[in-house]
Amino acid sequence: MNLLDHYFPHLTDHQRQQFRQLETEFRGWNERLNLVARTDVDNLEERHILHSLGIAKVVEFAPGSSVLDVGTGGGLPGLPLAILFPEVKFHLVDSIGKKIKAVQEMAQALHLTNVTAEQTRAEQLRPKYDYVVSRAVARLATFHTWIAHRYKPRAEAAPHSGLYYLKGGDLTEEIAESGLKAQVIDLSSFFAEEFFETKKVVVVTV
């Protein structure tokens, strides 16, 4: 967990312990379900946990606010963010039941009382949220149609409410296609590892 300590020096001992346990739990589930590519599991801290926490370099979720993680898969980016922001409520959704079962079990093992995980699609949800997060589950234009009505009204929403979407590569065409007013922030501004050279957070505020 040296990378996390390096980039997030203010972690509590409890959070450090939770991140270590998340890595252990995730590896165990990955052997059964293939949550991420087997070849990638050796780089779990850098390519999955730290990558998920890239969102926290871009936005500080307000205490008491709510975050929807769409297409969470094995709980990314939701679980790492939930450890980092214990006073924020996280709702992790995915259409694949066995992955959600793994996420529920991991959240329980880590005593993450601020996490709920549900097998559903974003467009079927009724609650409203302050923030939406996700890791590259679809092109921006498609993805935004799923979540466009999931935000709290601006008057009720937390500061910097909106979408924080982890993507890679050149997004010029994809953003133009979406017609959205989006800001692209390079994760290489925060993380020195080669993996982050092409990684970005796309921000679409409400």
C-alpha positions in Angstrom: 0.0 0.0 0.0 3.0 2.3 -0.5 1.4 4.1 -3.4 -1.6 5.0 -1.4 0.4 6.3 1.5 2.5 8.3 -1.0 -0.4 10.0 -2.7 -2.8 10.1 0.2 -0.6 10.8 3.2 -3.5 11.8 5.5 -5.1 8.3 5.6 -6.0 7.1 9.1 -4.6 3.8 10.4 -8.1 2.4 10.1 -8.4 3.5 6.4 -4.9 1.9 5.7 -6.1 -1.3 7.3 -9.3 -1.2 5.2 -7.4 -0.7 2.0 -5.1 -3.6 2.8 -8.2 -5.8 3.5 -9.9 -4.6 0.3 -6.9 -5.8 -1.7 -7.0 -9.2 0.1 -10.7 -9.6 -0.4 -10.6 -8.5 -4.0 -7.9 -11.0 -4.9 -10.0 -13.8 -3.3 -13.1 -12.9 -5.2 -11.1 -12.3 -8.4 -10.0 -15.9 -8.4 -13.6 -17.0 -8.4 -15.3 -14.4 -10.6 -12.6 -12.7 -12.7 -13.6 -9.2 -11.7 -10.5 -7.8 -13.4 -8.1 -9.4 -15.9 -6.0 -12.0 -14.1 -2.8 -10.4 -15.5 -3.9 -7.1 -14.0 -4.3 -8.4 -10.4 -0.6 -8.0 -9.7 -1.0 -4.3 -10.3 -4.2 -4.1 -8.2 -3.1 -1.2 -6.0 -1.9 1.0 -8.9 -4.4 0.2 -11.8 -7.6 -0.3 -9.8 -7.5 1.1 -6.3 -5.3 4.2 -7.0 -7.0 4.7 -10.3 -10.4 4.7 -8.6 -9.1 7.3 -6.1 -8.1 9.6 -9.0 -11.6 11.0 -8.7 -10.7 12.1 -5.1 -7.9 14.3 -6.6 -10.5 16.1 -8.7 -13.5 16.5 -6.3 -13.9 16.4 -2.5 -17.3 14.8 -1.9 -19.3 16.8 0.7 -20.0 15.0 4.0 -23.6 13.7 4.0 -23.8 13.7 0.2 -24.7 10.7 -2.0 -22.7 9.1 -4.8 -24.0 6.6 -7.4 -21.4 4.3 -8.9 -22.8 2.9 -12.3 -21.5 -0.4 -13.7 -19.4 -0.9 -10.6 -18.3 -4.4 -11.6 -16.1 -5.6 -8.7 -16.8 -2.4 -6.7 -14.6 0.1 -8.6 -14.4 3.0 -8.1 -17.1 2.9 -5.4 -15.4 0.8 -2.7 -12.0 2.6 -2.6 -13.9 6.0 -2.6 -16.2 4.8 0.2 -13.1 4.0 2.4 -11.7 7.5 1.7 -15.0 9.3 2.3 -16.7 7.5 5.3 -19.2 10.3 5.8 -20.6 10.0 2.2 -23.2 7.4 1.2 -22.4 5.3 -1.8 -24.9 3.3 -3.9 -23.1 0.8 -6.2 -25.1 -0.7 -9.1 -24.3 -3.3 -11.8 -26.5 -5.5 -14.0 -24.5 -8.6 -13.2 -25.8 -10.3 -10.0 -22.7 -12.3 -9.1 -20.5 -9.2 -9.2 -22.9 -7.3 -6.9 -22.9 -10.3 -4.5 -19.1 -10.0 -4.4 -19.3 -6.3 -3.8 -21.9 -6.8 -1.0 -19.7 -9.4 0.7 -16.6 -7.1 0.4 -18.4 -4.1 1.8 -19.6 -6.2 4.7 -16.1 -7.7 5.4 -14.7 -4.1 5.5 -17.6 -2.8 7.7 -18.4 -0.2 5.1 -21.8 0.9 6.5 -21.9 3.8 4.0 -22.2 1.4 1.0 -25.2 -0.3 -0.5 -24.9 -2.5 -3.6 -27.7 -3.5 -5.9 -28.2 -5.5 -9.1 -30.0 -3.0 -11.3 -29.5 -0.6 -14.2 -28.9 3.1 -13.6 -31.9 4.0 -15.8 -34.3 1.9 -13.6 -33.3 3.8 -10.4 -35.6 6.3 -8.7 -33.4 8.0 -6.0 -31.5 11.2 -6.8 -27.8 11.7 -6.1 -25.3 14.5 -5.6 -22.6 12.8 -7.7 -22.3 10.0 -10.3 -19.0 8.1 -10.8 -18.0 5.3 -13.1 -15.1 3.6 -14.9 -15.5 3.7 -18.6 -18.5 1.5 -19.1 -19.8 3.2 -22.3 -19.2 6.1 -24.6 -20.0 9.4 -22.9 -23.1 10.1 -25.1 -24.6 6.7 -24.3 -23.7 6.8 -20.6 -25.1 10.2 -20.0 -28.6 9.2 -21.2 -28.6 6.6 -18.4 -27.8 9.0 -15.6 -29.1 12.4 -16.8 -32.2 12.2 -14.5 -30.4 10.8 -11.5 -29.2 14.1 -10.0 -30.7 16.1 -7.2 -32.1 19.5 -8.2 -29.3 22.1 -8.2 -30.8 23.9 -5.2 -30.6 20.8 -3.1 -27.3 19.3 -4.5 -23.9 19.3 -2.8 -21.1 21.6 -4.2 -19.6 20.5 -7.5 -22.5 18.0 -8.1 -22.2 16.1 -11.4 -20.5 13.2 -13.2 -16.9 12.1 -12.6 -16.1 9.6 -15.2 -12.8 7.7 -15.5 -11.7 7.3 -19.1 -8.5 6.8 -21.1 -7.1 8.0 -24.4 -8.0 10.9 -26.7 -11.6 11.9 -25.8 -12.0 14.9 -28.1 -14.3 13.1 -30.6 -16.3 11.3 -27.8 -17.0 14.6 -26.0 -17.9 16.4 -29.2 -20.3 13.5 -30.0 -22.0 13.8 -26.6 -22.7 17.5 -27.0 -21.9 17.9 -23.3 -19.9 20.7 -21.7 -17.2 18.5 -20.2 -13.9 19.2 -18.5 -11.1 16.7 -19.0 -8.5 16.4 -16.2 -5.3 14.4 -16.7 -4.5 12.0 -13.9 -0.9 12.3 -14.9 -1.1 15.7 -13.1 -1.4 13.8 -9.8 0.2 10.4 -10.3 3.7 9.9 -11.8 3.3 6.2 -12.8 3.4 5.4 -16.5 -0.1 3.8 -16.3 -1.7 7.2 -15.7 -0.1 8.9 -18.8 -3.3 8.4 -20.8 -5.9 8.3 -17.9 -8.3 11.1 -17.3 -11.4 12.1 -15.3 -14.2 13.6 -17.4 -16.2 16.0 -15.3 -19.7 17.1 -16.3 -21.2 19.3 -13.6 -24.9 19.7 -13.2 
